[in-house]
Amino acid sequence: MDAFRPKIRRTKSWLEVRVEAPPSEIEGISNFLIELGSPGLAYESLPGKKGRRGESVLAYFPDPSSFSARRKKIRSYLSAAPFAGDRPRFRWKILREENWAEKWKANFKPLHATRRIVIRPPWEEYRGKKGETVIVIDPGMAFGTGTHPTTRMCLQAMEDLLPSFPRPPSLLDFGTGSGILAIAARKLGAGRVVAVDTDPVAVRCARENAAANGTLGETELRVGSGEGLRSRFDLVLANLLPQELLKSAPFLARRVSSRGFLVLSGILRGQKEEI
């Protein structure tokens, strides 16, 4: 899962929680912080010797006054989880509302998400090199900027799988968020692309991002969980939390064509058997 912009609320301040850990532990910590109620995450690399470098995941909470209970849960999680090596460390600080917009934007720079795909926010300039596909993403209020490993793995899977089809394949992006996967699919040569999300704010954000990339007229964007879909797709993508993947599993299986591929992301190593 990715760094993404929190929903805008009338609040005087935000709480920033920073957890420092080995890169192998960041995905699990990220999922925990999202489930704890953080509507936004960002990532930073930490300096260190080769093989000992760490990462920071930054979570944001809109109500610092209610942080006491969350702090206990974070401490309990970090002390009880079976981490390899040193225990992760965390600290926090309050961000004033007037500094929030610039603080948030500072976390987003052009990113090489795969060998070919570069993602940039609209306020950053980037001139693509030969063979690169540049995608403009304003995360707005939806998940998906390409910084999280689960999104990058989906992008890599598309980059690898799309050329294997004899014709432009159809694709379903289930839980589209910012629309990043659907936009990338069209730019990489997919045929029919359908993107669905239960959150109307996310679909609006995805529509704006698609327009910025010139793919709006080539993508079907729908609010809902896809119940009305009867088509089968050559490629079905779902980058969701594990509990959402389990709940949606029967529907997703029915939407994959007999020779198609189902790509699931957001699963922790310890949940592989359950999924």
C-alpha positions in Angstrom: 0.0 0.0 0.0 1.0 3.5 -0.8 1.6 7.0 0.5 -1.7 8.9 -0.2 -3.3 12.1 0.7 -5.6 12.0 3.8 -9.2 13.1 3.4 -9.5 16.8 4.1 -11.3 17.5 7.4 -11.7 20.6 9.5 -8.9 20.0 12.0 -6.4 22.3 13.5 -3.5 19.8 13.6 -2.4 16.3 12.5 -0.3 13.8 14.3 2.6 12.3 12.4 3.8 8.9 13.7 7.2 7.7 12.4 8.2 4.0 12.7 11.8 3.0 11.8 12.3 -0.6 10.8 14.2 -3.0 8.4 12.7 -2.9 4.9 11.4 -6.4 5.3 9.1 -5.4 8.1 7.7 -2.2 6.6 4.8 -3.8 4.7 3.3 -5.4 7.8 3.7 -2.2 9.9 2.0 -0.2 7.1 -1.0 -2.5 7.1 -1.2 -2.3 10.9 -1.2 1.5 10.8 -3.8 1.7 8.1 -6.1 -0.7 10.1 -5.4 1.6 13.1 -7.1 4.4 11.3 -4.3 6.3 9.5 -5.7 7.7 6.2 -2.2 8.5 4.9 1.2 6.9 4.7 4.6 8.0 3.4 8.0 6.3 3.2 11.6 7.4 3.6 14.9 5.5 3.4 17.3 5.7 6.3 21.1 5.9 5.9 23.2 3.0 7.0 25.8 0.4 5.9 24.9 -2.0 3.1 22.6 -4.8 4.5 21.8 -2.7 7.6 19.8 0.1 6.0 16.3 0.8 7.3 13.2 2.6 6.3 10.7 4.8 7.9 7.0 4.6 7.5 5.1 7.8 8.4 1.4 7.6 9.4 -0.9 10.5 9.9 -3.9 10.8 12.2 -6.3 13.7 12.2 -7.1 13.9 15.9 -4.0 14.1 18.2 -6.2 14.3 21.3 -7.3 10.6 20.8 -3.7 9.3 20.2 -3.2 7.9 23.7 -5.1 4.7 23.0 -3.5 4.3 19.6 0.0 4.8 21.1 -0.6 1.9 23.4 -1.7 -0.3 20.5 1.4 0.7 18.5 3.7 -0.1 21.4 1.9 -3.4 22.0 2.1 -4.4 18.3 5.8 -3.5 17.9 6.8 -5.4 21.1 4.7 -8.5 20.4 5.1 -9.0 16.6 7.8 -11.6 15.6 10.2 -9.2 13.9 13.6 -10.4 12.7 16.6 -8.5 14.1 16.2 -5.2 16.0 12.8 -4.0 17.2 11.3 -1.2 15.2 11.4 2.3 16.9 8.6 4.9 16.7 8.2 8.5 17.6 5.5 11.1 16.9 5.0 14.9 16.5 2.1 17.3 15.9 1.8 19.1 12.5 -0.1 22.3 12.4 -2.8 22.6 9.7 -1.1 25.5 7.9 2.1 23.3 7.3 0.2 20.2 6.3 -0.2 20.8 2.6 3.5 21.5 1.9 4.5 18.7 4.3 2.4 16.2 2.4 3.5 17.3 -1.1 7.2 17.1 0.0 6.9 13.3 0.3 6.1 12.9 -3.4 8.8 13.0 -6.1 9.0 11.2 -9.6 9.3 7.5 -8.9 10.6 4.7 -11.0 8.0 2.1 -10.0 9.2 -0.5 -12.5 11.7 -0.8 -15.3 9.4 1.1 -17.6 6.9 3.0 -15.5 7.7 6.4 -13.9 5.1 8.0 -11.7 5.1 11.7 -10.9 2.8 14.1 -9.1 1.4 17.0 -11.1 3.6 19.5 -9.2 6.9 17.8 -10.2 8.4 17.9 -13.7 9.9 14.8 -15.4 10.9 14.3 -19.0 10.5 10.6 -19.8 13.4 8.7 -21.4 13.0 6.5 -24.5 10.9 3.4 -23.6 9.5 4.9 -20.3 5.8 5.3 -19.6 5.2 8.3 -17.4 2.0 8.5 -15.3 0.8 11.6 -13.6 -0.9 10.8 -10.3 -2.4 13.3 -7.9 -3.4 11.0 -5.0 -6.1 13.4 -3.8 -8.2 11.4 -1.3 -7.6 7.9 -2.6 -5.0 5.2 -2.1 -2.4 4.6 -4.8 0.6 6.6 -5.7 3.1 3.8 -6.6 5.3 4.2 -3.5 4.0 1.1 -1.7 5.4 -2.3 -2.7 1.9 -3.8 -3.2 1.2 -1.2 -5.9 4.6 -1.6 -7.5 4.2 -5.4 -7.7 0.9 -5.0 -9.5 2.5 -2.6 -11.9 5.3 -5.0 -12.5 2.9 -7.9 -13.0 1.0 -5.9 -15.7 4.2 -4.9 -17.4 5.2 -8.6 -17.6 1.8 -10.1 -18.4 0.3 -7.7 -20.9 2.7 -8.5 -23.8 1.9 -12.3 -23.4 -1.5 -11.9 -24.9 -2.0 -12.2 -28.7 -4.4 -9.3 -28.7 -4.9 -6.3 -26.3 -6.3 -7.9 -23.2 -9.3 -6.8 -21.2 -8.6 -5.8 -17.6 -10.6 -5.3 -14.4 -9.1 -3.0 -11.7 -11.0 -4.0 -8.5 -10.6 -1.3 -5.8 -9.1 1.2 -8.1 -8.3 4.0 -5.6 -6.4 6.7 -7.4 -6.8 4.8 -10.7 -3.1 4.2 -11.1 -3.4 0.6 -12.2 -6.2 1.3 -14.7 -4.3 4.2 -16.2 -1.1 2.2 -16.4 -3.0 -0.6 -18.1 -4.2 1.7 -20.9 -0.8 3.3 -21.4 0.8 -0.2 -21.6 -1.6 -1.3 -24.3 -4.6 -3.1 -22.6 -7.9 -3.2 -24.4 -11.1 -2.7 -22.5 -10.3 -1.5 -19.0 -12.9 -1.4 -16.2 -12.1 0.2 -12.8 -14.4 -0.1 -9.8 -14.3 1.2 -6.2 -17.0 1.4 -3.5 -15.8 4.9 -2.5 -17.3 7.6 -4.8 -14.5 10.0 -3.7 -11.9 7.5 -4.9 -13.7 7.1 -8.3 -13.8 10.9 -8.7 -10.1 11.0 -7.9 -9.5 8.2 -10.4 -11.5 10.1 -13.0 -9.4 13.2 -12.6 -6.2 11.3 -12.8 -7.4 9.5 -15.9 -8.2 12.9 -17.5 -4.7 14.1 -16.6 -3.2 11.1 -18.4 -5.5 11.2 -21.5 -7.1 7.9 -20.7 -10.5 9.0 -19.4 -12.4 8.2 -22.6 -10.7 4.8 -22.7 -11.6 3.6 -19.2 -14.9 2.5 -17.6 -15.0 3.9 -14.1 -17.8 2.6 -11.8 -18.8 3.3 -8.2 -19.7 0.0 -6.4 -18.4 -3.5 -5.8 -18.9 -4.6 -9.4 -22.1 -6.7 -8.8 -23.5 -5.6 -12.2 -20.5 -6.9 -14.1 -21.1 -10.1 -16.1 -18.0 -10.0 -18.3 -14.9 -12.1 -17.8 -11.5 -10.4 -18.1 -8.1 -11.5 -19.3 -6.5 -9.8 -16.3 -8.1 -9.1 -12.9 -6.1 -6.9 -10.4 -7.0 -6.4 -6.8 -4.6 -4.5 -4.4 -6.6 -4.6 -1.1 -6.2 -5.4 2.5 -6.3 -9.2 3.2 -9.8 -9.2 4.7 -11.2 -7.4 1.7 -9.5 -9.9 -0.6 -11.0 -12.8 1.3 -14.5 -11.3 1.2 -14.3 -10.6 -2.6 -12.6 -13.9 -3.6 -15.7 -15.6 -5.1 -16.6 -12.5 -7.2 -13.0 -12.1 -8.4 -12.7 -15.8 -9.4 -15.8 -15.5 -11.5 -14.6 -12.5 -13.4 -11.3 -14.1 -14.6 -11.5 -15.7 -18.1 -10.5 -19.3 -18.5 -7.0 -18.4 -19.8 -6.7 -15.3 -17.8 -4.7 -14.1 -14.8 -5.8 -13.0 -11.3 -3.3 -10.8 -9.6 -3.8 -10.2 -5.8 -1.7 -7.9 -3.8 -1.7 -6.7 -0.2 -1.1 -10.1 1.4 1.5 -10.5 4.2 3.8 -13.5 4.1 2.1 -15.0 7.1 -1.3 -14.8 5.5 -0.3 -16.7 2.3 -1.9 -20.0 3.3 -5.1 -18.3 4.5 -5.6 -16.5 1.2 
